[in-house]
């Protein structure tokens, strides 16, 4: 049976039941009676309407006289209707006529008459009573009382009360209804039983259908979930297989006995074995014999007890190459927690190992030359000392510094200098044994460790000599042939030191002594050298204290016009007198000041003091007096030098051309272009520039032409041998001639004899300075010299103005920075 048929049958059944219910409700409820009453009410109104107007008009003026006629008229009316009784009322409710004559004349006081009928509304009710009729009295009958108002000109005139007997009709209708109910019940009951039974079966079928449908739905949902899970599982398997296939790490699956069952492509790429070759073999066929049997026993012991193992292992490729790999092995458990398979995942760490070795090498080796660096040298030196102490042997340390390498690096460029350092490193290695260590400490410094060298053997000296001979041999770099020289310091264990730091320090001291000897040589460490270094350290500390204590003085040496003997200028020179009266020579403390950087502070103080003193002498009338001040290399490199010079000229109210700054050729040649730019700025500000110690440096005539200088100072080393030395005389003449062609002023320093003066006059020189005329003097003595010179200008014979036999005693404190006048 289809579901639609079942639904239709159930609809019919429900409809029949509803019909029966409606019928029962309709028959047994008052609704039927009300319907019957409504029908009779309509009939009564129609009956009354059929009565002639004339008949009813007789009751308008109702009285006893016409009562009999009215009766018959009413009887006529009664015959024309189906009413069993009729009454007529006037406005007051007085009965004008009644089929029951005894009621005529009485008053009807019923409420419905007063309220409903008087308003022109028909009123109907059903009563069961004993009622007099035209035929007599009827009792226990169902009667319908109907009050019908008669309206005249819109007002209530009278009312008819009409009675209808509905007993027979009601009994007949009830009988018909009862029979119909019996018929319907007789027909519908079996039908309803059949329909109900069928509906019940259909309902059961429907419920089973719904249950089956729900079960099917649940099954479909479960199946869908299972399909989704299976699809997800398949995707995961597919992904796992893709990872297994495409991962860069080698994967191998073995059974519980370690026999290979499956490998991935990365396994083949790393080991060289394909799956057909590897399958069926045990993992041991990859062994490299790099590990002991105990290593493998420990591995399997941990694997069986912990279920996993990981670590570094060395295996062999198919081509025989041994390589390191990082291997991770995990066991796979089956039923009853028994191991069924092992999975190994590994990757080649050759590059990592190489990178680690490279990093370790870089951490302990110089990146440019590949030689051990300071860190590795310290370690090897410490180990060598330990071995020498245990074996009662000696060792040597050579500290090597390339001579004038900075000039080559600056002039030819850093790439050229790097290539030269690499060549030097190769030569140093060739000069040493395999067990020796050649290291680079940085820059152009190298250190060589010679282990197993006895203190009484000249092995270290022979190595040093061999190095000096080797590295000065020219090499070709970038198409240029260049050679280099070196200074070497040698220190021996145990007599010169027993710790790495002390041996290296002493070797450095010895190298410094080789530099002082003229470079391109070696020197052995001695205690005297150590004392010299200690004095240098002490001197540095004393210099710092001397600056605070104002122990430095500015002395002035005059510049003389040898044709007029007039003082035309002066050079400011610094002197140091300790508080105990000891004089420290400039050659000793100036070098320390330059090496420590104190020269900048000291030089600025000298410049400030000299400018202040010159201002005071200008105020005393020496207006043409100029001052020359030396600049150190570090001062020349100061970024604020130009601003400092301008500030001092402005503060001390000096003419710009009054100040001359003396610089050496070596200072300028360190960075020619930058030096020329700064010199141009100084020259444009009005300051005069002098090239000091000309002829002893590395400048060329091409550069000299570009330098914005005003003056050349001939070095005293050339003046000293004139006029007896022809070559020295020719050099001086050439410098004077060159200066003349370049329109430069020339000053000769170191003039100490009359012969020097005569020679310089003969070649056209004018300005000189030296001991022949005066030593450097303190400000008070120099002021006296100025006054005497002013008096002696114009004397017939040129005589020394002030040649004191010895250095004057320092008894006056010259102006200091704190004494400077601020304008």
Buried (B, 14 or more C-beta within 10 A) or exposed (E): EEEEEBEEBBEEBEEBBEEBEEBBEEBEEEEBBEEBBEEBBEBBBEBBEEBEEEBBEBBEEBEEEEBEEBBEBBEEBBEBBEBBBBBBBBEEBBBBBBBBEEBBEEEBEBEBBEEBBBEEEBBBEBEEEEBBBBEEEBEEBBBBBBBBBBEEEEEBBBBBBBBBBBEEBBEEBEEEBEEEBEEBBEEBEEBBEEBBEBBEEBEEEBEEEEEEEEEEEEEEEEEEEEEEEEEEEEEEEEEEEEEBEEBEBBBBBBEEEBEBBBBBBBBBEBBBBEBEBBBEBEBEBBBBEEBEEEEBEBBEEBBEEEBEBBEEBBBBBEEEEEBBBBBBBBBEEEEEEEBEBBBBBBBBBBEEEEEEEEEEEEEBBBEBBEBBBBEBBBBBBEEBBEEBEEEEBBBBBBBBBBBEBEEBBBEBEEEBBEBBBBBBBBBBBEBBEEEBBBBBBEEBBBBBBBBBBBBEEEBBBEBBBBBBEBBBEEBEBEEEEBEBBBBBBBBBBBEBBEEBEEBBBBBBBBBBBBBEEEBBBBBBBBEEBBEBBEEBEEBBEBBEEBBEEBBBBBBBBBBBBBEEBBBBBBBBBBBBBEEEEEEBEBEEBBBBBBEBEBBBBBBBBBBBBBBBBBBBBBEEEBEEBBBBBBBBBBBBBBEEBBEBBBEBBEBBEBEBEBBBBBBBBBBBBBBBEEBBEBBBBBBEEBBBBBBBBBBBBEBEEEBBEBBEBBBBBBBBBBBBBBBEEEEBBEBBBEBBEBBEEEEBBBBBBBBBBEEBBEBBBEBEBBBBBBBBBBBBBBBEBBBEBBEEBEEBEEEEEBEBBBEEEEEBEBEEEBBBEEEBEEE
